[in-house]
Amino acid sequence: MSLNVDPPFALGQTLGVSSTADGVGWVGVVKQFPDVNPATGKIRSNRVKTCIAVRNVSGVTLLPKRVVSFKSGSISEVDGYTADTDKVPGGIVDEHIPASGVANNDVFWITVQGPTEVKLGPAAEAAAEASLVSLTAAASTHSTTAGQAVTGAVTFLRHNYIGRALSAGTTGQNVLAVVNLVRS
């Protein structure tokens, strides 16, 4: 496979597979997309977003605009939402995925760098320019608050930093953020 070959699915879509044997050639692919709504064609900014095609191995459906973490020892499988301040966020589930989410074993995009929407947690408010971190939650796969964002104190930025809010929002709203989760 060439680095110049486009994957068979775009933002807002999944590969549509249900077996871990399917789509193995696409898992781990890194692609840059323009910041454009794939359903309407509306341009949001003149930036690009860097995404990675990953497999959902969490055992549950993952929802859009939530922060997920990589399975231990993997850079191409996610095993659920971030749930504590010590687990490094892997990326944000594609903001254009339908509300029904990403089924277990399917392949989808996570944003690791650039503009994307992130869901704020309960009792969370974010002003524009605020630093965002992943919210501590009860569990990484079934908690209603897992994978959501809150504003963060400087002491937490080393472990669970997501990015910077570009828009303001309150409890349960989505905020536009510039994420920066590209790590060595």
Secondary structure by P-SEA (a helix, b strand, c coil): ccccccccccccccccccccccccccccbbbbbcccccccccccccbbbbbbbccccccccccccbbbbccccccccccccccccccccccccccccccccccccbbbbbbcccbbbbbbcccccccccbbbbbbbccccccccccccccccccccccccccccccccccccbbbbbbcccccc
